[in-house]
Amino acid sequence: MIKLFYQRDNKKMKPDEYQLEAIKCDKNLLLIAGAGAGKTYTITEKIKYLIEEKHLKEDEILVISFTNKSVNDLSKRINYKINIMTFHKLAMSILDEYHINYKLVSDSYLDFVTDEFFKSLQSNEHINEILKYFRKYNYEDFLNSYDYKEFKKLIITIIKIFKTNNKTKDDFKKLFKEDSFLSKYSYIIKNIYENDLVSSNSFDFDDLIIKATNVLNKPTKYKYIIVDEFQDTSNIRFNLINKIRDISNATLFCVGDDYQSIYHFSGCNLNIFLNFTKLIPNSTILKLKYTYRNSEELINISSKFVMKNKSQIKKELISNKHIDKPVEFIYYINPKKSFNKIYKSLLNKGSLLVLGRNNFDINKFSDGNIPEFMSVHASKGLESDNVILINMTDDMYWIDDYAFYETKLEGELTLPDGLGPIGMAAFSGTSLTKVTFPKVYGNNAEYPARLWTNNFGSTLKEVVFQNATPILLYYYGDGNGFEFGQDLADDFHVTLSGDATGLEQTYIDNWKYSFAGYEISDAQIHENEIKEAEKKVAALLNYVVPEINENQNLDNQIEEPDTQTKDDSQEIQTENNQEQDDSNNNQQEALENEGEENDN
């Protein structure tokens, strides 16, 4: 848990030298304004300057922000009757001007279409393909599971991101080739969804912006366009404002902070912000250097953290405020007791915000209602005298698909204990040579087999396992076998160390089915394919699988104690594996029964 402190200065301000330079700048401008640097104040002073000094009419100025809340906040601070609106409202005004008739559907409609698709599946081929990934369910239970909700959410997010970044069907097909499971169903559902919209003459919120951009063919009344929170701009939003600027010969004044870009999951493209001068002619970049909200100490801490990302624009913020302890780390045994104590101590010390990673974090810290609580994303643009950040652990629960894609990771990497699943192609495009997996696995530790193939590239030489229990190796494929090791270095190998030392046969028995592209229980398994897969796993482990001579009699076995030991070991291992399978089946049955009881 982290407690942050800062103080606000509510005194009447005059523009500082950096704000004044931005206010009087006549070029297309990107103004980089860090937290507390007076961004909104600069916008209001800019509007005042345009009307009183440059003699623009009120209706010739357009101000755009991203949410209704931020629009309302700006409206309260601007004392002129100018057009302040969201991108969607702007798009609707353009469509109305061009007399475009349409029906508007909410975001929930895509959720409905996705739900209907999966619930109406009749093909065993599709159902089996889905359950091959979600192995612990039958299809009916899967549709009622939390995993299904998350899977559906992921598909919807993919579709929205592609749409808001104006990606084509060809772009989707490229993704389809890369991930034949997830992108396949995203592509199918996207086509159903888009066809439904066309047939009913309906637009979703992204369509509003896309259609408005397409129909716009004459100059607007706007001479000056001011865009707030520009770091959150997506491709389709940028295309709209840039077309208005171009066709109307308007000047663009954009304000934002790349440090506060947190909406990549919803389609924002930070590259637009970072490449502003390349995209907009006759443009420049200015920075506000003074912050009037935060202490120098807090600024230094946060900036040092943000600048770990080398792609961020380096900036310097200066403050005349000082706090001895701007950040305080609270270590606790009882989270609810500790949180309650801190919360009560700050209630009467100015305004307070309690922030978590998601909307459910607060449940770990309080049984009652905490009106000051919200997610970090929901708090954007707000300020408070005191801030409590909850659930700030150093645990790593999982690694998402493509999490470190084309990052500068190189050399050796040791993954922390407690780590659960690792997503497909998590380390794709890196320069790693060795990866050591945890000694202790977290919940549902699973890794896709494709993790080590072309997704790593040719730099990877060694993968080390330290746990006696082989992790579940997922195969993302069509059941036709799996060529393991493509694009890997010739000397690539898997090493067993720690508790896994000497358990090569256990790993082989566990992995050979995945290497062949099947599940252990798959009825379509062909013996020769499994044997070939067994050889592949053994080769990776630099291990020779002992030959079993079925014609060997008992006397010979007694005369050869080493062989007998190996054979007995194999029999014991086989029995252990069978017992483990029985145990797993019993556990699975118990879990399913428990789930049914909980549902009831």
SEDODREN-175223 format. One record per atom (N, C-alpha, C): residue in one letter; x, y, z. Coordinates in steps of 0.2 Angstrom, whole numbers, plus 5000, padded with zeros to 4 digits. Example, Ala and Ser with C-alpha at 12.3 -4.5 7.8 and 13.67 -1.06 7.14 Angstrom:
<atoms>
a506649725039
a506249785039
a506649845039
s506449895035
s506849955036
s506450005039
</atoms>
This chain:
<atoms>
m500449945000
m500050005000
m500450065000
i500350114996
i500750174996
i500250234997
k500550285001
k500250345003
k500550405000
l500250444995
l500550494992
l500250564995
f500750614995
f500450674998
f500650734993
y500250774992
y500450844989
y499950894991
q500050954990
q499651014992
q499551054986
r498951084985
r498751124980
r498751204982
d498951234977
d498951314978
d498451344974
n497951364977
n497351394974
n497351474973
k497951504974
k498051574972
k497951584965
k497751644964
k497651674957
k498351674953
m498351644947
m499051644944
m499051684938
k499651704936
k499751734930
k500151694925
p500051694919
p500451644915
p501251654916
d501551594917
d502251594917
d502551604910
e503251604910
e503551624903
e503451564898
y503351504901
y503251444896
y502551444894
q502051454899
q501351464897
q501251524892
l501551574893
l501451634889
l501751624882
e502251584881
e502551574875
e502051524871
a501751484874
a501251434871
a500551474869
i500351524873
i499751564872
i499851604866
k500451634865
k500551674859
k500851644853
c500951574853
c501251544847
c500651534842
d500851554836
d500351554830
d500451494826
k500951454827
k501051384823
k500551334826
n500551274822
n500251214824
n500651194830
l500351184836
l500751174842
l500551114846
l501051074848
l500951024853
l501251044860
l500851054865
l501051084871
l501151024876
i501751004878
i501750954883
i501750984890
a501250954893
a501150984900
a501050934905
g501550924910
g501550874915
g501050884920
a500950834924
a500450844930
a500550904934
g499950944934
g499951004939
g500351064936
a500451064929
a500851114926
a500351174923
g499751164925
g499251224923
g499051214915
k498951154913
k498651134906
k498051174905
t497551164909
t496851194908
t496851264909
y497251294913
y497351364914
y497651394907
t498151364904
t498451384898
t497951384892
i497451334892
i496951324887
i496451384888
t496251404894
t495751454895
t496151524893
e496751534895
e497151594893
e497251594885
k497351544882
k497451534875
k496751564871
i496251534874
i495551554871
i495451634872
k495651654878
k495551734879
k495951774874
y496551744873
y497051784869
y496751784861
l496551724859
l496251714852
l495651764851
i495251774856
i494651814855
i494851894856
e495251904861
e495351974863
e495952004859
e496451964858
e497051994854
e496951974847
k496751914845
k496751894838
k496051904834
h495651924838
h494951944836
h494551884832
l494651824835
l494251774832
l493551774835
k493051754831
k492451744834
k492351684838
e491951684843
e491851634847
e491651564844
d491251564839
d491051504835
d491651484830
e492151514830
e492751494825
e493251454829
i493151444836
i493551404840
i493251344842
l493551284841
l493351224843
l493751194848
v493451164854
v493851134859
v493651064859
i494051014859
i493850944859
i494250914865
s493850874869
s494050834874
s493750764874
f494050714878
f493850644877
f493250624880
t493050654886
t492550624890
t492050684891
n491350664892
n490850714894
n491150754901
k491450714905
k491650744912
k492150804910
s492650784906
s493150834905
s492850894901
v492350884897
v492050934893
v491650984898
n491350954903
n490950994908
n491451034912
d492051004914
d492551034918
d492751104914
l492951094907
l493151144903
l492651204902
s492051174902
s491451224901
s491451274907
k491551244913
k491451284919
k492051334919
r492551324916
r493151364917
r493251414911
i492851404906
i492951454900
i492351494899
n492451564899
n491951614900
n491751634893
y491751594888
y491551614881
y491151564879
k490651584874
k490151534871
k490551504865
i490951454866
i491351424861
i491051354861
n491251314855
n491051244855
n491551204858
i491251174864
i491651124868
i491351054867
m491651004864
m491350944863
m491750884863
t491550824864
t491950764863
t491950744855
f492450704854
f492550684847
f491850654844
h491450614848
h490850584845
h490350634844
k490250684848
k489850744847
k490050784841
l490650794840
l490850824834
l490650784828
a490850724828
a490650684822
a489950684821
m489450684826
m488750684825
m488550744822
s488850804824
s488650864821
s488850874814
i489350844812
i489550834805
i489050794801
l488950734803
l488450694800
l487750724799
d487550764804
d486950804804
d486950854799
e487550884798
e487650944793
e487550914786
y487750854785
y487750814778
y487150774778
h486650774782
h486050744782
h486150664781
i486550644785
i486750564785
i486250534790
n485850494788
n485350454792
n485650394795
y485550374801
y485850314804
y485550304811
k485650244813
k485450224820
k486050214824
l486050234830
l486650234834
l486550174839
v487050124839
v487050064843
v487550084849
s487450054855
s487950064860
s488450014860
d488950014864
d489549974865
d489249904867
s488749894870
s488449834872
s488249784866
y488149814861
y487849774855
y488449724853
l489049744852
l489549704851
l489649644856
d489549664862
d489549604867
d488949554866
f488349584864
f487849544862
f487949494856
v488249524851
v488349484845
v488849434846
t489349444850
t489949394852
t489549344856
d489149364861
d488849314865
d488349264861
e488049294857
e487549254852
e487949204848
f488549224846
f488949184841
f489149124845
f489449134851
f489649074855
f489149024857
k488549054859
k488049014862
k487648974856
s487749004850
s487348964844
s487848914841
l488448904843
l488948864839
l488648794840
q488648764834
q488348694833
q488948644831
s489448674828
s489948634825
s490448604830
n490448534830
n490948504835
n491648524834
e491848544827
e492448564826
e492648624830
h492248674829
h492348744833
h492348724841
i491848694843
i491848674850
i492448644853
n492648594849
n493248554851
n493848594851
e493848644846
e494448684846
e494448734852
i493948764854
i493848804859
i494048764866
l493748704867
l493848664873
l494648644873
k494948634867
k495648614867
k496048674871
y495848734871
y496148784874
y495948794882
f495248784882
f494948794889
f494848714891
r495348684894
r495248614894
r494848584900
k494748624905
k494448604911
k493648604911
y493348624905
y492648634905
y492348584899
n491648574900
n491248554894
n491048614892
y490748614886
y490548684883
y490048724886
e489548684889
e489048724893
e489248754899
d489748724903
d490048754909
d490548814907
f490848804901
f491248854899
f490948924897
l490348914894
l489948974893
l489649014899
n489748974905
n489449004911
n490049024916
s490649014913
s491249024917
s491549094917
y491949114922
y492349174922
y492849174916
d493149124914
d493649114908
d493249134902
y492649114901
y492249134895
y492149214895
k492049244900
k491949314901
k492549354899
e493149324901
e493749354900
e493949344892
f493849284890
f493949274883
f493549314878
k492849324880
k492449364876
k492649444876
k492849464882
k493149534883
k493749544879
l494149494878
l494849494874
l494649504867
i494149464865
i493949474858
i493649534856
i493249564860
i492949624859
i493449684859
t493949674864
t494449724864
t494849724857
i495049664855
i495449664849
i495049694843
i494349684842
i493949714837
i493949784838
k493849814844
k493849884845
k494449914843
i495049884845
i495649914844
i495849924837
f495649864833
f495749864826
f495349924822
k494749934825
k494249974822
k494450054823
t494650064830
t494850134831
t495450154828
n495950104826
n496550124823
n496450114815
n495850104813
n495650104806
n496050054802
k496149994805
k496449934802
k495949904797
t496249874792
t495849844787
t495749774788
k495349734783
k495249664783
k495949634782
d496349664778
d496949634777
d497449634783
d497349684787
d497749684793
d497549634798
f496849614798
f496549564802
f496849494800
k496849484793
k497049424790
k497749414792
k498249464793
k498849454795
k498949424802
l498449454806
l498449434813
l498149364813
f497749344809
f497449284808
f497949224807
k498449244803
k499049194802
k499449184808
e499549244812
e499949234818
e499649194823
d499049204824
d498749164830
d498049134827
s498049074825
s497549044822
s496949034826
f497049044833
f496449034837
f496049094839
l496449144843
l496149204845
l495849244839
s496349254835
s496149304829
s495649274824
k495649204824
k495149174820
k494449194822
y494249184828
y493649204831
y493449274831
s494049314832
s493949394832
s493749414825
y494049384820
y493949394813
y493249374811
i493049324813
i492349294812
i491849344815
i491849354821
i491349394825
i491349464822
k491949494820
k491949564818
k491549564811
n491649514807
n491249514801
n490549514802
i490349464806
i489649464808
i489349534811
y489749564815
y489549624818
y489449684813
e489949684809
e489949734804
e489449724799
n489249664797
n488749654792
n488049674795
d487949654802
d487349674805
d487249754805
l487849784806
l487749864806
l487549884800
v487849864794
v487749884788
v487049874786
s486749814787
s486049784785
s485549824789
s485749854795
s485249894799
s485349964798
n485849984794
n486050054794
n486150084800
s486550054804
s486750074811
s487550094811
f487650134816
f488350154817
f488550144824
d489150114826
d489350114833
d489750184834
f490050194840
f490350254841
f490950264837
d491350214835
d491950224830
d491650234823
d491150214821
d490850224815
d490650294814
l490450324819
l490250404819
l490850444817
i491450424820
i492050464818
i492350444811
i492250384809
i492550364803
i492050394797
k491450384798
k490950414793
k491050484792
a491050524798
a491150594798
a491750614794
t492250584795
t492950594791
t492850584784
n492450534782
n492450514775
n491950564771
v491450584775
v490950634771
v491150704771
l491650724775
l491850794776
l492150814769
n491950864765
n492250884759
n492250954758
k492050994763
k492051064762
k492251104769
p492551164768
p492851194774
p492351204780
t492551194786
t492051214792
t492151284794
k491851304799
k491851374801
k492451384806
y492751324808
y493251324813
y493951354810
k494251404814
k494851424812
k495451404817
y495251384823
y495651364828
y495351304832
i495751244832
i495551184835
i496051164841
i495751164847
i496151144853
i495951074855
v496451034856
v496250964858
v496650954865
d496250934869
d496450914876
d496650844877
e497050824881
e497250754882
e497450724875
f497850754872
f498050734865
f498450664865
q498750644870
q499150584871
q498650524870
d498050534871
d497550474871
d497250474864
t497450504859
t497150504852
t497250444849
s496750414845
s496850354841
s496850374834
n497050334830
n497050344822
n496450384819
i495850354821
i495250384818
i495150454820
r495250464827
r495150534830
r495650584827
f496250564826
f496750604823
f496550624816
n496350574812
n496150584805
n495650634804
l495150634809
l494550684809
l494850754810
i495150764815
i495450834817
i495950854812
n496350814809
n496850834804
n496450854797
k495950814796
k495550834790
k495250904791
i494950914796
i494650984798
i495151034797
r495751024800
r496251074800
r496451084793
d496551034789
d496751034782
d496251074777
i495651044778
i495151074773
i494851144775
s494951164782
s494751224784
s495351274785
n495951254783
n496551294784
n496551324792
a496351274796
a496351294803
a497051284807
t497151314813
t497751304817
t497551254822
l498051214823
l497951154828
l498351174835
f498051164840
f498351174847
f498151114851
c498651074852
c498551014856
c498951014862
v498650984867
v498950984874
v498950914877
g499450894880
g499450824883
g500150814886
d500150754888
d500750724892
d500850654891
d501350634887
d501450564886
d501550524892
y501750554898
y501850514904
y501150494907
q500650524904
q499950504907
q499550464901
s499950434897
s499550394892
s499450324895
i498850314896
i498650244900
i498050214896
y497950234890
y497350204887
y497550164880
h498150134880
h498350094875
h497850034874
f497550014879
f497049954878
f496449974875
s496250034874
s495650054871
s495850084864
g496450084862
g496550104855
g496950164854
c497150204859
c497550264858
c498250244855
n498550284851
n499150274847
n499650334849
l500050314854
l500550364857
l501050394851
n501150354846
n501550374840
n501350434837
i500650454837
i500450514834
i500650574839
f500650564845
f500950614850
f501650624849
l502050564848
l502750574848
l503050594841
n502650594836
n502850614829
n502450674827
f502250714831
f501750764829
f502050814824
t502650834824
t502950874819
t503050844813
k503050784812
k503150744806
k502450744803
l501950734807
l501250724804
l500950794802
i501050844806
i500750914805
i501250964802
p501150994796
p501551044794
p501551104798
n502151144797
n502151204800
n502051204808
s502351154811
s502151134818
s502751144823
t502651144829
t503251144834
t502951114840
i503451104845
i503351074851
i503551124857
l503151134862
l503351174868
l503251134874
k503551154879
k503451114886
k503351164891
l502851144896
l502751184902
l503251154907
k503651194910
k504151174915
k504051174922
y503551224924
y503351224931
y502751184933
t502751154938
t502151124941
t501851154947
y501251174948
y500951204953
y500551164958
r500651104957
r500251054961
r500651014966
n501150984963
n501550934966
n502250954969
s502550924974
s503150944977
s503750924972
e504250954973
e504850934969
e505050864970
e505050844976
e505250774978
e504750724975
l504150734975
l503650684971
l503750684964
i503850744961
i504050744954
i504650704952
n505150714956
n505750674954
n505650594955
i505350574960
i505150504960
i504750474954
s504250514953
s503850484947
s504150494941
s504550544939
s504850554933
s505450494932
k505750484937
k506250434937
k505950364935
f505350354938
f505050284936
f504750284929
v504450344927
v504150344920
v504750334915
m505350374916
m505850374911
m506250304911
k506050254914
k506250184913
k506050164906
n505550194904
n505250184897
n505650234892
k506150214888
k506550254885
k506250294879
s505650264877
s505250304872
s504950364874
q504850374880
q504550434883
q504950494881
i504650554880
i504950614879
i505250644886
k505850654886
k506250674892
k506050754893
k505850764900
k505550824901
k505750844909
e505850904910
e506050924917
e505450974920
l505250954926
l504750994929
l505051024935
i504851084937
i505151124942
i504551144947
s504651134953
s504151154958
s504451194964
n504151234967
n504351274973
n504051244979
k503751184979
k503451154984
k503951094987
h503951084993
h504351034996
h504050995001
i504050935001
i503750885006
i504350835008
d504450825014
d504950785017
d504850715015
k504250695016
k504050625014
k503450625009
p503550635003
p503050634998
p502750564997
v503150514998
v502850444997
v503050405003
e502550365006
e502650325011
e502350255010
f502850205011
f502650135010
f502450105016
i501850075016
i501550045022
i501549965021
y501949935025
y501949865025
y501449835030
y501049785028
y500549765033
y500449685033
i500149665038
i500049595039
i499249585038
n498849625041
n498149635041
n497949695036
p497849675030
p497649735025
p497149775027
k496549745030
k495949785032
k496049835038
k496449805043
k496549845049
k497049905047
s497549885043
s498049935042
s497749995037
f497349975032
f497050025028
f496550065032
n496150035036
n495650075040
n495950125044
k496550115047
k496950155051
k497150215047
i497450205041
i497750255037
i497150295034
y496650265032
y496050295029
y495750345034
k495650325040
k495350375045
k495850435047
s496450415047
s496950475049
s496950525043
l496750515037
l496750565032
l496050595030
l495550565033
l494850595031
l494850665033
n495150695038
n495050765040
n495650805038
k496050785033
k496650815031
k496650835024
g496050865022
g496050885015
g495650835011
s495650845004
s495350795000
s495750735000
l495350674998
l495650604998
l495450564992
l495850534989
l495750484984
l496050414986
v495650364985
v495950294986
v495950254979
l496550234977
l496550214970
l496750134970
g496450104966
g496650034965
g496750014957
r497049954956
r497149934949
r496549924946
n496049894949
n495449884946
n494849894951
n494249884949
n493649904954
n493549854959
f493949804959
f493849754965
f494349754970
d494849794969
d495449794974
d495249814981
i494749854981
i494549884988
i494249824992
n493949774989
n493649724993
n494249684998
k494849694996
k495349665000
k495549705006
f495349765006
f495549815011
f494949845015
s494349835013
s493849865017
s493149825015
d492749815021
d492149785020
d491549835019
g491749895020
g491249945019
g491249985013
n490850035012
n490850075007
n491450135007
i491850135002
i492350195002
i492250234997
p491850294998
p491650334992
p492250364989
e492850374992
e493450404989
e493750354984
f493550284984
f493850234980
f493650234972
m494150234968
m494050224961
m494650184958
s494650164952
s495250134948
s495650194946
v496350174945
v496750224942
v496550254936
h496250214931
h496050244925
h495450294926
a495050284931
a494450324932
a494650394935
s495250394938
s495450454942
s495850504938
k495950484931
k496350524927
k496050594927
g496450644927
g496250714927
g496050744934
l495950704939
l495750724945
l496350744950
e496250784955
e496750794960
e496550794967
s496950784971
s496750774978
s497350794983
d497250814989
d497750824994
d498150764996
n497750714996
n498050644998
n497850594994
v498250544993
v498150484988
v498350424992
i497950374992
i498150304994
i498150254989
l498650224987
l498650174982
l498650104985
i498150064984
i498150004987
i498349944982
n498449884986
n498649824982
n499249834978
m499749874980
m500349884976
m500849834978
t500849774976
t501249714978
t501849714972
d502349674974
d502849664969
d502749594966
d502249564967
d502049494964
d501949504956
m502149454953
m502049444946
m501549384945
y500949394943
y500449344943
y500449304936
w500549344931
w500649314924
w500949354919
i501149334913
i501449374908
i500949364902
d500649424899
d500249424894
d500549404887
d500149384882
d500349374876
d500749434873
y501349424870
y501649474867
y501849534872
a501949514878
a502049564884
a502749604883
f503249564880
f503949594880
f504149594872
y503649604868
y503749594861
y504249654858
e504749634855
e505249674852
e505549724857
t505549704863
t505849754868
t506649734868
k507049774872
k507749764872
k508049714877
l507549664879
l507849614883
l508349574880
e508949564884
e509449524881
e509849484886
g510249434884
g510649394889
g510149344893
e510249344899
e509949294903
e509349324907
l508749284908
l508249314912
l507949254916
t507949274923
t507649224928
t506949244930
l506449204929
l505749224931
l505649214938
p505249264941
p505149254949
p504649204951
d504849174957
d504349124960
d503649154960
g503149104960
g502449124960
g502149144954
l502549144948
l502249164942
l501849114939
g501249134937
g500749084934
g500849084926
p500349084922
p500449074915
p500849124912
i501149104906
i501549144902
i501249144895
g501049204892
g500649204886
g501049194880
m500749174875
m501049164868
m501449214866
a502049204864
a502549244861
a502749304866
a502749294872
a502849344877
a503549374876
f504049344874
f504649364873
f504849374866
s504349374861
s504549374854
s504949434852
g505449424848
g505849484845
g506349504850
t506449474856
t506949494861
t507649464859
s508149484863
s508849454861
s509049404867
l508549374870
l508749334876
l509149274874
t509549244878
t509949184876
t509749134881
k509549144887
k509349094892
k508849124896
v508349074897
v507749094902
v507649034907
t507649054913
t507649014919
t506949024922
f506548964922
f505848964925
f505848964932
p505248984936
p505248984943
p505348914946
k505648924952
k505648864957
k504948844959
v504548894961
v503948884963
v503448914958
y502948884956
y502448904951
y501848934955
g501548984951
g500949014954
g500348974952
n499748994952
n499148964950
n499148954943
n498848894941
n498748884933
n499348894929
a499948874931
a500548884928
a500548844921
e500448884916
e500448854909
e500848894904
y501148864899
y501548894894
y501448864888
p501348904883
p501248884876
p501848854873
a501748804869
a502348774866
a502648814861
r502348864858
r502548904853
r503048964857
l503048964863
l503449004867
l504149004865
w504448944863
w505148934862
w505248924854
t504848934850
t504948924843
t505148984840
n504849004834
n505049064831
n504849134835
n504449124840
n504349184844
n504949214848
f505349164850
f505949194853
f506549214848
g506449184842
g507049194837
g507649154838
s508149164834
s508749114835
s509149134840
t509049184844
t509549204850
t509549154856
l508949124857
l508849084863
l509249014862
k509649004867
k510048944867
k509848894873
e509548914878
e509448874884
e508748894888
v508348844890
v507848854894
v507948814900
v507848834906
v508048804912
v507348794916
f507248734919
f506648714923
f506948694930
q506648714935
q506848694942
q506348664946
n505748654944
n505248624947
n505148554946
a504948514951
a504948434949
a504348424945
t503848464945
t503248454942
t503248494935
p503248454929
p503248494923
p502648534922
i502748594920
i502148634919
i501748614913
l501148634912
l500648614907
l500948654901
l501048614895
l501348644889
l500748644884
y500448704883
y499948714878
y500148714871
y499848684867
y499948684860
y499348714856
y499548774853
y499048804849
y499048784842
g498648734840
g498648714833
g498048674832
d498048634826
d497448604824
d497448534824
g497848504829
g497848434830
g498248394825
n498648424820
n498948384815
n499648384816
g499848384823
g500548374824
g500948444825
f501548444827
f501848514829
f502548504828
e502848544823
e503548544822
e503848594827
f504148564832
f504448604837
f505148614836
g505348684837
g506048704836
g506248744830
q505748764826
q505848804821
q506148874822
d506648894819
d506948954820
d507348964826
l507548904829
l507948904835
l508648894833
a509048914838
a509848894837
a509948824837
d510448794833
d510548724832
d510748694839
d511048734843
d511248704850
d510748724855
f510148744854
f509648754859
f509448694863
h509348694869
h509248644873
h508848664880
v508548614883
v508148624889
v508548584895
t508748624900
t509048604906
t508648594912
l508648534916
l508348524922
l508848534928
s508648574932
s509048584938
s508648594944
g508948604950
g508548604956
g508148544958
d507548554959
d507048494961
d506948454955
a507048484949
a506948444943
a507548404940
t508048404944
t508648364942
t508548294941
g508648264936
g508548184935
g507848164933
l507448214932
l506748194930
l506548204923
e507048184919
e506948194911
e506448154909
q506348084912
q505848044909
q505148074911
t505048104917
t504448134919
t504248194914
y504748234913
y504648284908
y504448264901
i504748204899
i504648174892
i503848154892
d503748114897
d503048084898
d502548134898
n502648194901
n502148244902
n502148284895
w502648294892
w502648344886
w502548314879
k502648244879
k502648214872
k502048224868
y501448224872
y500848234869
y500748304866
s500948354870
s500848424867
s501348434861
f501948404861
f502348404856
f502048374849
a501648324850
a501348294844
a500648334842
g500448384846
g499848424845
g499248394848
y499348354853
y498748314856
y498648324863
e498048314866
e498048304873
e498148234875
i498348224881
i498448154884
i497848114883
s497248134883
s496648094883
s496348094876
d496748124871
d496448124864
d496448054861
a495848034858
a495747974856
a496047964849
q496248024846
q496548014839
q497248014839
i497548004845
i498247994845
i498547934841
h499047944837
h499347894833
h500047874837
e500147814838
e500747794842
e501347814839
n501447814832
n502047834829
n502247904830
e501647954830
e501748024831
e502048034838
i501748004843
i501948004850
i502647984851
k502847934847
k503547914848
k504047964845
e503847994839
e504248044836
e504348104841
a503748124844
a503748184849
a504148164855
e504148104857
e504548084863
e505348094861
k505448074855
k506148084853
k506348154853
k505948204851
k506048274851
k506148304858
v505748284862
v505848304869
v506448284872
a506648214871
a507248184874
a507848224871
a507848234864
a508348274861
a508548344864
l507948374866
l508048444869
l508348434876
l508248384879
l508448374886
l509148334886
n509448324880
n510048284879
n509948214883
y509448184882
y509248124886
y509148064881
v509448004883
v509247944879
v508747904882
v508147894879
v507647854882
v507847784882
p507747754888
p507947684889
p507547634884
e507847594881
e507547544877
e507247484882
i506647464880
i506247414884
i506247354880
n506547294882
n506547234878
n505947194881
e505447184877
e504847144880
e504947074881
n505447044877
n505646974877
n506146954882
q506347004886
q506846994891
q506546954897
n506846904899
n506546864904
n506746884911
l506446864916
l506546884923
l507246874925
d507546814923
d508246794925
d508746844922
n508646864916
n509146914913
n509046984917
q508446994919
q508347064922
q508747054929
i508747004932
i509046994939
i509746994938
e510046964932
e510746974931
e511047034929
e510547084927
e510747154925
e510447204930
p510747214935
p510447254940
p510247324938
d510747354934
d510647424932
d510047424927
t509947384923
t509347384918
t508747364922
q508847324927
q508247304932
q508047374935
t508447404938
t508347474941
t507947524937
k508247524930
k507947574926
k507247544924
d507147484923
d506447454921
d505947464927
d506247444933
d505747464939
d505647534940
s506147574938
s505947644939
s505447664934
q505547634928
q505047654923
q504347634925
e504247574928
e503647544930
e503347584935
i503747604940
i503547654946
i503347714943
q503747744938
q503547804935
q502847804932
t502747744928
t502147734924
t501547734929
e501647694935
e501147694940
e501047754943
n501547794944
n501447864947
n501147904943
n501247904936
n500947944931
n500147924931
q500047854932
q499347834932
q498947864938
e499347854944
e499047884950
e498947954949
q499447994946
q499348064946
q498748074941
d498648034936
d498148054931
d497448044935
d497447984939
d496847974943
d496648024948
s497248044951
s497148104956
s496948164953
n497248184947
n497048244943
n496248234941
n496048174939
n495348164937
n494848174943
n495148154949
n494748154955
n494648234957
q495248264956
q495248334958
q494848374954
q494848364947
q494448394942
q493748384944
e493548324945
e492848314947
e492648344953
a493048344958
a492848384964
a492848464963
l493248484959
l493248554957
l492548574953
e492348534949
e491748544945
e491148544949
n491148494954
n490648484959
n490548544963
e491148574965
e491248624970
e490948694966
g491148694960
g490948754956
g490148754955
e489848694954
e489148684953
e488748704960
e489048684966
e488848704972
e488848784973
n489448804971
n489448884972
n488948914967
d488948894961
d488448924957
d487748924960
n487548864962
n486948854965
n486848904971
</atoms>
